[in-house]
Amino acid sequence: MKLDTPAKSDNLKVQDEVISKIGELITMKNLEPGDKLPSERMLSDKFNVSRGVIRDAIQRLELYGLLISRPQSGTFVANIGVIAMNGMIEDILRLEEQDFKGLVETRILLELKTVRLASMRRTKEDLNNLKSTLMAYAKKVTNGENAVQEDLLFHLAIAKASRNATINTFMLMITPEIITNFDKYHVCDKGLALRGIDEHEAIYKAIEQQNPQLAKQKMKDHFSELYQYCYNI
């Protein structure tokens, strides 16, 4: 039976094991930059884990530039020497899980850049998507319901509108952890939710007007209280 662990900490441990084994596989088989890795199915069978775990491990290695996935072609070793790759894999496995403050800092840095790009690159379809998520958030908040997920969907829509796949990937990676911690620390109980409606609307309008400076300022305003709150918990 293949391992498929739903618990987050256990899943990360299994991912770490798979990442280590992928590194060993690359070394043992003397794979060079550009060489193709075995398929997800073959790795799943070889390491006795689910394909989902293999996929997550590969995505983490892609994030750090160690592997490259090409649609319809497979996963390939990036243009990095074996010694450097093994060292980077060791560093990846030593990384500790981000705390909430670290996540907030990362999110703010990302989104201040992202909203500028979105305001310059957004399409009509992006505006429709942003408006839809904005309305969904406002509806839940007005009804007194938890709207953390709708809030983050609005911000993910901005990331998508930025037309920067790397930023979009980073946002998708940290979003589940943000949702968990928002619930844990009861962030939306501090009155941020109601204010968020007007703040989201201001961000949307700046993006609609294609005004990157205004968009950045409205995003800074949106995050100011959240940032202060995180350093008082």
Backbone bond lengths (Angstrom), bond angles and torsions (degrees), N, CA, C in turn:
res aa  C-N    CA-C-N  psi(-1)  N-CA   C-N-CA  omega(-1)  CA-C   N-CA-C  phi
1 M - - - 1.476 - - 1.527 109.61 -
2 K 1.324 117.66 133.76 1.452 121.91 -177.36 1.523 111.27 -83.03
3 L 1.336 114.42 145.58 1.457 120.11 179.03 1.510 110.51 -72.63
4 D 1.306 116.40 131.22 1.466 120.55 175.68 1.512 106.84 -146.86
5 T 1.307 117.48 86.57 1.448 122.45 -168.01 1.519 112.19 -91.84
6 P 1.341 117.54 119.17 1.455 120.12 -179.30 1.524 113.29 -75.04
7 A 1.349 116.83 -28.01 1.460 119.35 -178.30 1.515 109.48 -67.97
8 K 1.339 114.98 134.43 1.468 119.63 -173.61 1.516 112.14 -59.93
9 S 1.336 118.45 -48.09 1.455 121.05 -177.02 1.516 111.00 -64.44
10 D 1.324 116.60 -40.55 1.462 120.40 178.45 1.518 110.51 -66.22
11 N 1.321 116.36 -40.73 1.457 120.68 -178.99 1.528 110.45 -62.60
12 L 1.337 117.14 -40.84 1.459 120.51 178.46 1.522 111.05 -65.66
13 K 1.318 117.29 -36.20 1.466 120.34 177.75 1.519 110.43 -63.74
14 V 1.335 116.56 -43.03 1.459 120.52 178.94 1.526 109.67 -65.61
15 Q 1.339 116.14 -41.51 1.470 119.81 177.28 1.525 110.78 -58.93
16 D 1.338 116.00 -43.46 1.462 120.03 179.63 1.526 111.08 -60.83
17 E 1.328 116.04 -41.04 1.456 120.01 178.18 1.523 111.19 -62.48
18 V 1.328 115.63 -42.04 1.461 120.51 179.93 1.524 110.59 -66.03
19 I 1.329 117.11 -42.43 1.464 121.16 178.53 1.525 110.49 -59.63
20 S 1.338 115.71 -43.61 1.463 120.00 177.85 1.527 111.10 -61.88
21 K 1.319 116.42 -41.25 1.470 120.56 -178.96 1.525 111.69 -69.88
22 I 1.341 116.79 -34.63 1.463 119.73 176.41 1.526 109.70 -63.80
23 G 1.342 116.20 -40.76 1.459 120.29 176.59 1.515 111.70 -61.27
24 E 1.341 116.48 -43.06 1.458 121.03 178.21 1.527 111.11 -64.17
25 L 1.328 115.54 -38.77 1.463 120.54 179.70 1.529 110.98 -63.04
26 I 1.324 116.09 -43.56 1.467 121.12 179.57 1.528 110.00 -61.88
27 T 1.362 116.34 -40.66 1.460 120.70 -179.35 1.527 111.05 -70.01
28 M 1.329 116.36 -47.77 1.474 121.19 -176.51 1.522 112.04 -62.96
29 K 1.311 116.87 -38.21 1.462 120.93 -177.91 1.535 112.17 -90.26
30 N 1.360 115.40 2.72 1.463 120.31 179.84 1.525 112.02 52.47
31 L 1.332 116.03 43.67 1.457 119.82 -179.29 1.527 109.67 -70.96
32 E 1.308 116.08 134.44 1.453 122.73 -179.04 1.537 109.34 -100.53
33 P 1.350 116.44 164.08 1.470 118.90 174.45 1.517 111.38 -52.88
34 G 1.314 116.35 130.03 1.461 121.12 -178.75 1.519 113.62 96.19
35 D 1.350 116.70 -13.84 1.466 119.30 177.66 1.524 110.19 -72.74
36 K 1.318 114.72 149.37 1.461 120.70 -175.64 1.520 111.31 -91.27
37 L 1.333 115.86 137.46 1.461 121.18 173.86 1.528 109.81 -79.03
38 P 1.330 117.51 158.70 1.465 119.57 171.66 1.525 109.93 -58.38
39 S 1.313 117.50 158.80 1.459 122.21 -178.88 1.532 111.08 -64.77
40 E 1.338 115.80 163.49 1.470 120.45 176.94 1.524 110.75 -57.09
41 R 1.329 116.47 -40.17 1.463 120.12 -179.76 1.525 111.02 -63.31
42 M 1.327 116.65 -43.74 1.465 120.23 -179.67 1.520 111.38 -66.82
43 L 1.333 116.96 -40.06 1.465 120.18 177.88 1.520 110.67 -67.30
44 S 1.320 115.90 -37.23 1.457 120.88 177.96 1.531 110.61 -60.46
45 D 1.309 115.64 -45.47 1.472 120.28 178.68 1.528 111.38 -67.47
46 K 1.318 115.84 -40.57 1.468 120.34 -176.14 1.524 111.68 -67.64
47 F 1.333 117.10 -41.19 1.458 121.35 -176.50 1.521 113.23 -96.04
48 N 1.331 116.60 -2.80 1.464 122.32 177.19 1.532 112.70 58.93
49 V 1.336 114.75 45.66 1.462 120.80 175.13 1.523 107.84 -133.30
50 S 1.321 116.58 169.02 1.458 119.85 -179.69 1.528 110.69 -71.89
51 R 1.310 115.66 159.84 1.466 120.20 177.96 1.528 110.97 -66.18
52 G 1.337 116.10 -28.21 1.462 119.96 177.44 1.523 111.37 -63.01
53 V 1.339 116.21 -40.94 1.466 120.48 178.38 1.527 109.93 -66.15
54 I 1.335 116.67 -41.93 1.470 120.92 177.07 1.522 110.22 -59.36
55 R 1.334 115.95 -44.78 1.463 120.99 -178.16 1.528 110.96 -62.23
56 D 1.349 116.42 -43.79 1.465 120.41 179.83 1.526 111.25 -64.36
57 A 1.331 116.63 -40.55 1.465 120.55 179.42 1.525 110.69 -64.62
58 I 1.320 116.68 -42.25 1.466 121.13 179.27 1.527 110.09 -64.48
59 Q 1.330 116.93 -39.92 1.462 120.41 179.85 1.528 110.95 -63.94
60 R 1.329 117.16 -37.58 1.460 120.02 177.21 1.524 110.87 -65.09
61 L 1.329 117.26 -40.61 1.463 120.77 178.69 1.526 111.06 -70.01
62 E 1.317 116.63 -31.88 1.471 120.56 174.71 1.522 110.45 -65.36
63 L 1.317 115.99 -41.03 1.459 121.33 -178.21 1.523 110.85 -57.33
64 Y 1.335 115.73 -37.24 1.462 120.22 -179.20 1.530 112.34 -91.15
65 G 1.335 116.17 7.18 1.456 120.14 174.32 1.510 115.45 78.10
66 L 1.343 117.26 18.57 1.468 120.15 -178.37 1.522 112.22 -90.32
67 L 1.310 116.02 -26.80 1.460 121.42 177.99 1.520 109.50 -128.63
68 I 1.323 115.42 157.77 1.462 121.51 177.69 1.525 108.33 -132.26
69 S 1.325 116.81 123.25 1.471 121.17 177.20 1.515 109.48 -100.47
70 R 1.321 114.79 133.79 1.460 120.55 177.57 1.520 108.17 -120.84
71 P 1.338 117.05 123.22 1.466 120.97 -179.76 1.525 111.54 -52.46
72 Q 1.315 115.70 135.18 1.466 123.52 177.58 1.525 113.36 68.84
73 S 1.341 116.87 0.60 1.472 118.95 -177.92 1.520 112.75 -118.08
74 G 1.335 117.09 -39.67 1.458 119.77 -179.84 1.510 112.43 127.92
75 T 1.334 115.58 -163.86 1.465 122.60 -178.66 1.523 109.22 -114.01
76 F 1.337 115.78 134.75 1.451 120.93 -173.83 1.528 110.98 -126.35
77 V 1.335 115.18 153.73 1.455 121.22 176.85 1.524 108.57 -72.32
78 A 1.327 116.29 132.42 1.460 120.58 -179.79 1.525 110.71 -73.75
79 N 1.302 116.03 172.56 1.464 121.62 -176.27 1.532 110.68 -80.43
80 I 1.333 114.61 66.23 1.464 122.23 -179.37 1.526 108.16 -134.59
81 G 1.318 116.54 136.23 1.461 120.35 178.99 1.518 111.86 -65.33
82 V 1.323 116.51 157.32 1.461 121.67 -177.12 1.527 112.00 -60.50
83 I 1.330 116.96 -42.63 1.464 120.11 -178.70 1.524 110.54 -62.81
84 A 1.332 115.71 -46.60 1.464 119.68 178.95 1.526 110.99 -63.49
85 M 1.339 115.62 -40.82 1.464 119.28 -179.33 1.521 111.16 -62.99
86 N 1.316 117.26 -45.32 1.467 120.18 -179.76 1.526 110.79 -62.26
87 G 1.337 116.21 -38.65 1.459 119.96 178.26 1.513 111.50 -65.26
88 M 1.331 116.61 -41.11 1.460 120.52 179.88 1.523 111.30 -68.10
89 I 1.329 116.85 -37.59 1.466 120.08 177.80 1.525 110.06 -63.34
90 E 1.340 116.46 -40.79 1.468 119.69 177.36 1.530 110.48 -61.47
91 D 1.341 116.26 -40.34 1.463 119.89 178.57 1.528 111.20 -64.59
92 I 1.331 116.45 -41.79 1.463 121.19 179.60 1.528 110.25 -60.06
93 L 1.323 116.05 -42.80 1.461 120.42 -177.36 1.531 112.36 -71.78
94 R 1.341 116.82 -18.67 1.467 120.17 178.06 1.515 112.68 -88.97
95 L 1.336 116.09 -12.22 1.459 118.94 -178.65 1.522 110.56 -61.93
96 E 1.317 116.59 134.32 1.457 121.12 177.75 1.513 110.09 -89.94
97 E 1.302 116.10 154.65 1.462 121.54 178.38 1.524 110.25 -61.72
98 Q 1.321 116.75 136.27 1.455 121.61 -179.16 1.526 111.28 -65.15
99 D 1.356 115.67 139.52 1.457 118.33 171.74 1.528 108.89 -85.03
100 F 1.304 115.84 174.31 1.459 120.56 -174.57 1.528 111.24 -62.40
101 K 1.327 117.60 -42.93 1.456 120.65 -179.08 1.528 110.64 -62.13
102 G 1.321 115.54 -40.90 1.456 119.62 178.11 1.516 111.82 -63.34
103 L 1.310 115.70 -38.41 1.459 119.86 178.00 1.526 111.27 -65.30
104 V 1.334 115.94 -42.08 1.463 119.81 180.00 1.527 110.46 -64.06
105 E 1.349 116.98 -44.18 1.460 120.32 178.38 1.527 110.96 -59.57
106 T 1.332 115.92 -44.70 1.469 120.90 -179.94 1.515 110.58 -63.09
107 R 1.323 115.60 -44.16 1.462 119.55 -178.38 1.526 111.02 -63.21
108 I 1.330 117.46 -42.95 1.462 120.36 -178.97 1.526 110.99 -63.58
109 L 1.332 116.69 -45.99 1.467 120.70 179.23 1.526 110.97 -59.13
110 L 1.324 115.74 -43.67 1.463 120.31 179.64 1.524 111.69 -64.20
111 E 1.330 115.28 -47.75 1.459 118.58 -170.69 1.525 113.83 -74.25
112 L 1.319 117.46 -26.70 1.467 118.52 176.61 1.530 110.16 -66.10
113 K 1.319 115.83 -34.31 1.465 119.40 175.45 1.518 110.78 -77.93
114 T 1.332 115.35 -41.42 1.464 120.65 -176.17 1.523 112.38 -61.33
115 V 1.333 116.69 -43.47 1.466 119.69 -176.36 1.529 111.23 -66.74
116 R 1.330 116.70 -31.82 1.469 119.84 175.43 1.528 110.61 -64.80
117 L 1.339 115.74 -46.38 1.460 120.15 179.41 1.525 110.84 -63.73
118 A 1.330 116.16 -40.64 1.465 120.33 -179.20 1.528 110.96 -62.93
119 S 1.324 116.30 -39.07 1.465 119.40 -178.77 1.530 111.59 -67.04
120 M 1.327 116.48 -25.56 1.457 120.23 -179.92 1.527 112.83 -90.52
121 R 1.338 116.43 -26.67 1.466 119.89 -170.67 1.529 114.28 -113.63
122 R 1.314 117.53 -5.75 1.462 120.34 -173.08 1.541 110.94 -59.87
123 T 1.325 113.70 150.04 1.463 121.25 176.23 1.523 108.76 -112.14
124 K 1.302 116.48 175.64 1.461 120.43 177.09 1.528 109.73 -62.88
125 E 1.315 115.97 -37.52 1.475 119.99 178.39 1.524 110.39 -63.85
126 D 1.336 116.88 -39.79 1.466 120.43 177.51 1.528 111.07 -61.90
127 L 1.337 116.74 -42.46 1.463 120.72 179.16 1.525 111.10 -62.25
128 N 1.327 115.88 -40.97 1.469 119.70 177.69 1.523 110.93 -62.44
129 N 1.322 115.85 -41.14 1.459 121.06 179.97 1.530 110.80 -66.25
130 L 1.321 116.05 -43.84 1.463 120.70 177.75 1.526 111.36 -61.61
131 K 1.331 116.54 -44.20 1.461 121.26 -179.82 1.525 110.98 -62.07
132 S 1.322 115.73 -39.83 1.464 120.80 -179.95 1.526 111.05 -63.85
133 T 1.331 117.44 -45.38 1.466 120.47 -179.77 1.527 111.01 -70.06
134 L 1.322 116.70 -34.70 1.459 121.23 177.25 1.528 110.49 -61.52
135 M 1.332 116.02 -45.48 1.467 120.87 -179.32 1.525 111.56 -66.98
136 A 1.324 116.52 -38.22 1.469 120.41 178.83 1.521 110.49 -63.51
137 Y 1.342 116.62 -40.12 1.461 121.55 178.20 1.532 110.32 -65.12
138 A 1.329 116.05 -48.80 1.465 120.82 -178.29 1.528 111.31 -60.00
139 K 1.325 116.70 -39.69 1.465 120.77 -179.17 1.519 111.47 -62.59
140 K 1.328 116.72 -45.22 1.463 119.99 -178.75 1.529 111.50 -67.75
141 V 1.322 116.22 -43.41 1.464 119.47 -179.46 1.521 110.69 -62.88
142 T 1.328 116.59 -44.26 1.462 121.59 179.76 1.523 111.46 -60.57
143 N 1.328 116.15 -33.91 1.467 121.15 178.89 1.525 113.07 -83.96
144 G 1.330 116.22 2.07 1.459 119.97 178.93 1.509 114.32 76.87
145 E 1.322 117.17 19.72 1.459 121.57 -178.74 1.523 110.84 -97.67
146 N 1.340 115.13 158.78 1.463 121.22 176.36 1.529 108.70 -66.89
147 A 1.326 115.93 124.06 1.470 120.58 -175.49 1.524 112.32 -121.41
148 V 1.329 116.92 24.57 1.472 120.30 -178.53 1.517 111.15 -58.93
149 Q 1.327 116.48 -45.14 1.461 119.25 -177.94 1.526 111.52 -65.92
150 E 1.320 116.84 -40.31 1.469 120.38 178.73 1.534 110.66 -66.06
151 D 1.328 115.72 -36.85 1.463 120.58 176.54 1.525 110.20 -58.60
152 L 1.323 115.74 -49.06 1.463 119.67 -177.23 1.522 112.41 -71.75
153 L 1.323 117.05 -28.15 1.469 119.32 175.09 1.528 110.64 -64.45
154 F 1.327 116.32 -35.04 1.467 120.51 176.16 1.531 110.20 -62.52
155 H 1.333 115.15 -44.52 1.467 119.57 -178.92 1.533 111.47 -70.91
156 L 1.312 116.78 -33.87 1.471 119.58 175.15 1.529 110.65 -66.50
157 A 1.330 116.11 -33.32 1.467 119.96 177.16 1.534 110.37 -65.69
158 I 1.328 116.42 -34.39 1.467 120.38 175.84 1.524 109.42 -66.65
159 A 1.338 116.24 -43.28 1.473 120.14 178.89 1.524 110.80 -59.71
160 K 1.318 115.91 -41.43 1.467 119.83 178.35 1.517 110.96 -64.06
161 A 1.325 116.75 -39.37 1.462 121.40 -179.24 1.523 112.42 -69.00
162 S 1.338 117.12 -18.16 1.460 120.50 179.81 1.520 112.08 -70.77
163 R 1.334 116.29 -18.35 1.460 122.15 -179.28 1.534 111.76 61.07
164 N 1.333 115.43 29.61 1.462 121.12 176.42 1.525 107.20 -118.08
165 A 1.321 115.88 105.01 1.462 120.95 -173.69 1.529 112.31 -63.71
166 T 1.331 117.05 -33.39 1.465 119.94 -179.08 1.517 111.35 -67.84
167 I 1.330 116.73 -45.73 1.472 120.33 177.03 1.519 110.29 -61.80
168 N 1.319 116.15 -42.30 1.460 120.82 178.94 1.521 110.86 -59.10
169 T 1.340 116.43 -41.94 1.463 121.19 179.55 1.522 111.12 -64.69
170 F 1.336 116.74 -44.35 1.467 120.54 177.65 1.524 110.89 -58.18
171 M 1.326 116.89 -44.88 1.455 120.96 -179.45 1.526 111.37 -62.43
172 L 1.322 116.11 -41.49 1.462 120.22 178.95 1.526 111.03 -64.76
173 M 1.321 116.42 -33.23 1.468 120.34 -179.22 1.527 112.44 -70.33
174 I 1.342 116.63 -41.32 1.463 118.49 -174.11 1.520 113.43 -89.92
175 T 1.336 117.38 -12.70 1.471 120.38 -177.05 1.531 113.82 -59.29
176 P 1.352 120.04 -47.42 1.479 118.57 180.00 1.522 112.65 -58.27
177 E 1.349 117.11 -38.92 1.463 120.39 179.92 1.529 111.06 -68.76
178 I 1.328 116.50 -36.07 1.464 120.06 177.88 1.522 110.31 -64.06
179 I 1.341 116.70 -44.79 1.472 120.74 179.20 1.522 110.65 -58.37
180 T 1.337 116.40 -44.97 1.465 121.63 -179.77 1.525 110.95 -60.15
181 N 1.320 116.99 -45.68 1.457 120.84 -176.73 1.519 112.72 -74.86
182 F 1.333 117.77 -32.80 1.463 119.56 174.81 1.530 109.89 -59.68
183 D 1.325 115.94 -42.08 1.469 119.90 177.82 1.526 110.70 -67.80
184 K 1.328 115.82 -40.95 1.471 121.27 -177.39 1.515 111.66 -62.90
185 Y 1.343 116.38 -44.14 1.461 120.57 -176.18 1.530 113.39 -95.95
186 H 1.337 116.02 4.16 1.469 120.72 177.61 1.532 111.23 53.61
187 V 1.312 116.06 44.04 1.455 121.00 -176.16 1.528 111.62 -57.59
188 C 1.320 115.92 -43.13 1.468 119.24 -175.07 1.524 112.35 -74.05
189 D 1.339 116.99 -6.13 1.458 119.31 176.65 1.519 111.20 -79.29
190 K 1.307 118.44 -5.90 1.459 122.60 -174.94 1.531 113.12 -93.63
191 G 1.264 116.43 15.99 1.456 119.57 177.02 1.513 114.22 86.05
192 L 1.338 116.34 4.24 1.465 119.20 -179.42 1.521 111.89 -71.38
193 A 1.326 116.26 -29.87 1.466 119.97 -173.19 1.528 112.58 -61.60
194 L 1.343 116.64 -49.11 1.462 119.64 -178.90 1.525 111.89 -65.69
195 R 1.321 116.50 -41.77 1.461 120.08 176.62 1.523 111.25 -62.99
196 G 1.326 114.04 -30.58 1.460 119.33 -178.03 1.518 113.82 -60.84
197 I 1.327 117.45 -28.44 1.463 120.37 179.89 1.526 110.21 -61.18
198 D 1.346 115.94 -51.72 1.466 120.19 179.91 1.526 111.35 -65.93
199 E 1.327 115.80 -37.97 1.466 119.82 -178.67 1.526 111.43 -67.69
200 H 1.318 116.65 -40.27 1.471 120.25 176.12 1.532 110.43 -62.80
201 E 1.308 114.95 -41.88 1.466 119.92 179.69 1.532 110.76 -61.73
202 A 1.339 116.80 -40.57 1.468 121.15 179.75 1.535 110.58 -66.18
203 I 1.319 116.27 -40.09 1.471 120.50 178.06 1.519 109.72 -64.91
204 Y 1.322 115.78 -44.00 1.464 120.76 179.49 1.528 111.17 -58.93
205 K 1.319 116.44 -45.80 1.466 120.54 -177.86 1.527 111.54 -63.51
206 A 1.337 116.57 -38.32 1.465 120.08 178.92 1.523 110.71 -65.99
207 I 1.333 116.20 -39.46 1.466 120.06 177.14 1.521 109.92 -66.77
208 E 1.331 115.77 -42.47 1.463 120.66 178.90 1.531 110.54 -59.55
209 Q 1.332 116.66 -39.64 1.469 121.81 -179.47 1.527 112.41 -78.16
210 Q 1.326 116.37 -5.86 1.467 122.58 -177.20 1.530 111.43 55.39
211 N 1.345 112.97 50.18 1.459 121.23 -179.99 1.533 108.29 -115.61
212 P 1.342 118.41 92.44 1.463 120.81 -174.06 1.527 114.13 -63.09
213 Q 1.342 117.92 -37.46 1.466 120.27 -179.85 1.531 111.07 -65.51
214 L 1.328 116.06 -43.95 1.460 120.22 178.72 1.524 110.76 -66.70
215 A 1.321 116.40 -40.48 1.465 120.68 179.35 1.520 111.04 -60.07
216 K 1.334 116.61 -44.19 1.463 121.04 178.49 1.527 110.83 -62.52
217 Q 1.331 117.38 -43.61 1.463 120.90 -179.30 1.525 111.27 -64.12
218 K 1.328 116.83 -42.01 1.471 120.08 179.40 1.522 111.15 -66.16
219 M 1.338 116.49 -33.53 1.466 119.31 176.90 1.529 109.79 -70.00
220 K 1.337 117.68 -39.41 1.466 120.68 176.65 1.520 110.42 -61.53
221 D 1.331 116.47 -42.89 1.465 120.24 177.39 1.528 110.72 -60.11
222 H 1.317 115.36 -40.78 1.464 121.77 -177.96 1.526 111.21 -63.13
223 F 1.330 116.24 -35.69 1.466 119.95 -175.33 1.525 113.68 -93.07
224 S 1.321 118.61 -9.73 1.465 120.46 -172.36 1.526 113.07 -57.27
225 E 1.317 116.82 -48.41 1.464 119.83 -177.93 1.517 111.87 -71.40
226 L 1.345 116.34 -36.65 1.463 120.35 178.12 1.524 109.74 -61.58
227 Y 1.327 117.19 -44.21 1.458 121.55 -179.49 1.516 110.82 -61.55
228 Q 1.338 116.66 -45.14 1.472 120.66 179.48 1.521 110.39 -64.53
229 Y 1.333 115.53 -39.88 1.464 120.33 -178.44 1.527 110.84 -61.42
230 C 1.348 115.93 -42.65 1.453 120.44 -176.45 1.532 112.37 -64.18
231 Y 1.310 116.43 -26.39 1.458 119.38 -179.70 1.520 112.19 -94.54
232 N 1.320 115.94 13.48 1.457 121.34 174.04 1.520 112.42 -125.10
233 I 1.369 116.02 6.77 1.460 118.00 -179.39 1.524 109.48 -87.03
